[in-house]
Amino acid sequence: MSQTTLTELIPDDPGADELLDAFLGWVDERGIELYDAQEEAILELLGGRHVILATPTGSGKSLVALAGHFAAFARGERSVYTAPIKALVSEKFFDLCRAFGSEHVGMVTGDASVNPDAPIICCTAEILANQSLREGPDAPVQLAIADEFHYYGDSQRGWAWQVPLLELPNTRWLLMSATLGDTRALRDDIEGRTGREIVEVRSTVRPVPLDVMYRETSLLDSIEDLLSSRRAPIYLVHFTQKEATQAAQDLTSVNLLSKEEKAAVAEAIGGFRFDPGFGRDLSRWLRHGVGVHHAGMLPKYRLLVEKLAQGGHLRVICGTDTLGVGVNLPIRTVLFTQLCKYDGTRVRTLSVREFQQIAGRAGRKGLDDAGTVWVQAPEHVVENLKIDAKIAEDPKKAKKLRKKKPPERGYQHWDAKTLDKLWTGDPEKLDSNFSVSHSMLLNLLDRAGDGCRATRELMVDNHEPRSRQRRHIRRAIAIYRSLVDAEIVEVLDEPDEDGRMVRVTVDLQDEFRLNQPLSPFVLDAVELLDRETPSYALDVVSIVESVLDNPMVVLIAQLDQAKTALVNEMKAAGVEYEERMERLEQVTWPQPLAEELYETFNSWRVHHPWVEGDTVKPKSVVRDLFERAMTFHDYVRHYGLKRSEGAVLRYLTDAYRALVQTVPEWAVTDELDDLIEWLGAVVRGTDASMLEEWERLRDPDRVEEALAAGEVLPPVVDVTTNTRAFAVLVRNEAFRWVQLLARRDHAGLAEVPGATDADRWNAAAFDEVMAPFWESHDEIVTDADARGPSHHVVDGTRIEQTIVDPEGFHEWVLIGEVDLPASRDEGRAVVRLARIVHR
């Protein structure tokens, strides 16, 4: 029987008591019993007060937020939910759609939006911050709910949590986090700005209490102790992706599941398609009862791990500390492998907030009487204790046994006292991390009314100490002058229709994308290209890639490979060591059009000062993938990126979105359109979930489909359905034959998966067939023209790929066939070479 939605329970008189009765009835219908802290927070929120909710993980803060949305909706007000990551925003969006109906809920991200005028909105903190800068006190936000509010203290993003508090004095606030620390100064400031009472609801009582222990046994012994005492599932915390995957591999030596349990895992996995590389490893680990969860994985794999964990099929999940934010996994035990981490600058001990955020994942309400948090002693300490025990049994061994030393790198000492401090200590005070940017001033100055006054007030009336405020004022003045000099801002002789004496002259909606501040550069740079050149489509890709963030894991792999190739080449040529080192210093990752891009950008930035210190970043990932005619997994294998598939896919997805969003229609040729379709097919065929969510936002009707389906995992995509994209996939596979022949890599061609019949083709066979070609020609041309559609013909499933020779005879042709059933099964174009003919 379907349960009532909250929209059906709105009382005729939406007073606090009536709203409370209606909401409690809805809660009771679902068999939920409220905790004292929940009841108190809901009462205060419905009574019209601000609420700071500082309660442990798993204590039902989301239900308090739901009560706030309900009260605001019933009163005809608008409520906004914010969180630090899009995944959490998306999850909350669908939860609220189920509770209120999708027609009443919207979501806004930096990529797209769905139902943005809805009375209930889910967005990242930056979206609300930019709205509050543009609209100020007039912003139609009566209730704002800031989840994971401890991000207020984040050094990079903290401004986005602070700005709305400063700019929205008419808004009620619900600030939620399990690790807030001392909030007295924050409470006083909010109450003073808004004239509305603020209440802090704080509790240390966990719905599921935790047993915390320091362990001086080996990691394997600790895991086996937890398993034997029925304290699985275990979340095994590492601080690098490499360590997490290595731990999963190590655990395959431990018997975690019975025969029947393994069969249940296999049934739960069903027909899920694991790709080559990491996917095959993950399949093996999962069937052994071990999951892996980190940001380097493809989203479909993380979703599968979450699904299996929620089904009770996994005993251990080897993950990184990213699980501390937002991911809902049923964990009974959190086992820390260490208490120090590299934070991008140095190796340091975890903060109290970091430790408690991760430890708070232990214990499942309704399933566990208690959760467990264990911390391993440093590995060398454990080994030395074993040595001490051996010496105690036989003192003569003291001369033979040598104590282990701590690692020289990547280590900061911790012990039982460290654990006690982290567990019993209060989270660190949230310090202000306000910052000033061009985008902030543009939004403020574009506000109706006196934008200059709003800017002055924000600079002197924030949470920063006076010394830093003076620095922000100086920076704001410098930015303002640069905007005036560039004629981005004009000073008016009299107020305009919106009461502004200073006006922004560009359309911020079209010309200034806050998520990609360099996007407008693409429009101007593309205009300078010659559409008639064979490389036009790829040059457009290079321009778009230059405004995207660098995927350093890919670029470093490209650089390493380029250096290795150059070293081998120089050694073969007998180049002296000093010269080799000098030449290696000049090597970079591939940077197509670098000189032209920098020159064009330096001229462009004079009239677009909001880019500040940013610049273009020439690189070739999409272009490299296309020019190499590789599949996603070929590319990952080529550069050794198995542990970073997720990072590669995120970049390709961002590139696809940028091509769709920023390249104007007039600039899209048929070949460029084919390339964009191909890239979308590569992304979707690898993992549909990232594009599915984005396209769902662009097509609101698909929200209803997603809600109705209720499917956690992304669909398996039939790559043959998009005929245009599939045609490019086929063309790339055929051109890959040409590239391998051009390098005379006949052994490599014989090993291309699915490309050849092993009984017919091998390296020797290719040597024999191609010998006449090499007698007549010195090379095979593989430039942009050679790979174009004019040299590639498809008739049904039959392929003809012409080999382009320097003399222009083009008499050699590769004949192949597309295997459609295999292509559907494998999620890629499966093309087999049949003959090589000389016409």
C-alpha positions, 0 to 999 in steps of 0.5 A: 500500500502506498504511503501518504506524501507530505503534500497531502497532509497540509492542514488548513491552518498551518500554525506551529501546533497543527504542522507539528501534529501533521508531521508527527502523524506522517512520521508515525505512519512510517513507524519512526520513533523520534529521539529527544534531540529530533523532537526539540529541533523540530519544535524550535524550527516550526516555532520560527527560530533558527536551529543549529543541530549538532548531533552524531552521525545517524541521529536523524538530522535529515528528518529534522530538515524534512520537517522544516521543508514541510512547514515552509511548504505549508506556509507558501514559503521557499526552502533550500537544502544545500550540501558540499557535494553534488552526489549528496544534493542529488540523493536528497533531491530524489528523497524529497521528490518521494516525500513531496512529489517531483513537481514541488522539488527542484535541483540546481547545479553548476551544470544544469537545473530541473524545476528551478522555480519549485518551492523546494530546491536542492543545490550545492552551497556555492549556488546559494552563495551566488544567489545571495550575492546577486539578490541580497536580502530580497532573495526568495529563500525563507528557510535555508538548510545547510548540511555538513555545515562544518565545511564553513571552515574549509580553506577553499570553499568556506566562503560559500557557507559564510556568504549566505549567512551574511547576505540573507538576514530574512532567512531562517537557518537550520545548520547541521553537522555531527562535528561543529565544535564551539558555535557561540560566536556564530550564534551571536552573529546570526541572532544579531543580524536577523533579530531572530532567536537561535537555538543550539540543539546538541547531543552526544548520545548516539542511537548506536553507541560505539566501542573504541579500542587501540589495537596492537595486533597485526591488521590481519589479526584484527580483521579476523578478531572482528569477523569471529566476534560478528562485528562485520561489515568492516570499513577498513580506512586507508588514506590512499587509493593504492593502499585500499586496493592492495588491502582488498587483494591481500584479503583474498587469502582470508576465508570470508564467505561460506559457499552459500554466501558466495552464491548469494553474492553472485546472484546479487551481482547478476548480469552486471558487466565488469570491464577489463582491468580494475573491473575484473579485479573488483569482480573477484574481490566482491565474490570473495566478500570484499568491496572497494570504495574510493573516488578513483573508481567508476561510479557504476562500481561504487554504486554496485559496492553500495548495493551489495553492502546494503544487501549484507553481502560484503564483510569488508569494504576497503575505502578511503576517508571520502566515505566520511561525507554523505555515503550511506553504507551499512557499517558495523565496524570502522577500522583505521589503518593509521591516524595520519594522512598527507593533506596535499602539503604535509603528513599530519595527524588527523584532526578531531573533526576528521576522525569523528566524521569517519568514526561516526559511520560505525553502527547501524540503527535498527541492526546493531546494539553497538558499533565498533571503532578500532585503530591500528597501532603503527605497523613497526610498533606492532612488529617491535612488540612481537620482537619484545615478546620473543626476547622475553621468551628467549633473551639470547635472541636479543642480539639477532632480532633488530627493532623496526624503524618507522617509515622515513616518508608518509608517516606521523607518529600516533599512539593510544593517547592520540586516539583518546584525544581524537575520540574524546576531544571537541571538534576544532573551532570553525574559523572563518575562511572568507575570500574575495573574487571577481565573480563575487564583485560582479554578482554584488554590482549586478544586484538591484539597488546600490551594489557598491554599498552592498560591496562595502558592507560585505567587506567590513561586516563579515566574520573575518578579523579586522586585519584580514578585512583590510586585505579584502577591502584592498583586493575588492578596490583593485578588482573594481578598478580592473572591471571599470578599466575593462569596461565590464562595469560602467558608472552611470550619471543617474540610476537605471530602472533597477536603481543602480548607479554602477552597472555590469555591462555583460550578461552574467547568465550567458557571458559569465559561467560561474562553474567555468569562468573561462568558458567565454574564451571558447567562443572567441577562440573558435572564431579564429579557426579555419573551418576548412582545415582537416584538423578543425574538429580536433582543434575545437576539442583542444580549445575546449580542453584548455579551459578544463581543470587538468586531470593530473593523474592522466597528464603525469602518465603521458609525461612519464611515457613521453620521457621513457620514449625519449630516453630510449631514443637518445640511448639508441642514438648514443646521446651523452648523459648530460644532454639527455638530462637537459632534453628531458627537462624540456619534455611536457605532456601533449599540448596541441595549439599551446602557442596559439592558445596562450597568445590568444588568451593573453589578448582576451584576458585584458577585456575579461579581468574576472579570470584573475590569475587563471589561464588556459591549460593546453592538454590532450586527453580527448584528442589523444584518445580519439587520435589513438583510436582507442577504447576507454579501457585501451586508453586506461591500460595504455597509460597504466591508469587502472586505479584512476578510471573514475578520474579519467571518466570524470574528465571525459564527462566534463569535456563532453558537457563543455563541448555540448554547452560552450561550442556555439551551433554555428561552429559545429561541423558534421565532423565535429558533431560526429566527434561529440557524439562519439565522446558521449558514446564513449562516456555512456558506454563506459559508465552511463551514470554520470551522463544519465544524471546530467541529462536527467537535469536537462530533461525534467520528464526523466525525473519521473522515470528515475523515480518510478524505476527505483534502480540504483545501478546505471543501465547497461547501454547498447552502444549500437542504438546511437547510429551516428556515435556507433559509426565513429566507434567503428571508424576508430576501430578500423583506423586503429588497424591502419595505425598499427600497420603504419608502425609495422606492429603486426604482432600488436594488430594480431592481439587486438581483442576481437579484431582478428581471427587468430587462426587466420591472422598472426604477425607472420601473416601480416608480414607476408601480406604487407610486404608488397606495400612496403616495397612500393611505399616508405610509410602509411599516412595517419594524419587527420585527412587519412582518418576521415570519412572519405577513406572509410566506407560502411555498407551494412556490417561490411567495412572498407578502410583505405590505407593512405599512401604518400603518393596518393595511389590509395590502392590498398584496402582493409576489409572488415565486418562489424559484429553487432551482437558482440558490440552490444554485449561488450559495450564497444564496437567489435570489428573484425579484419577479414582481408587486406586487398590490393586493387 
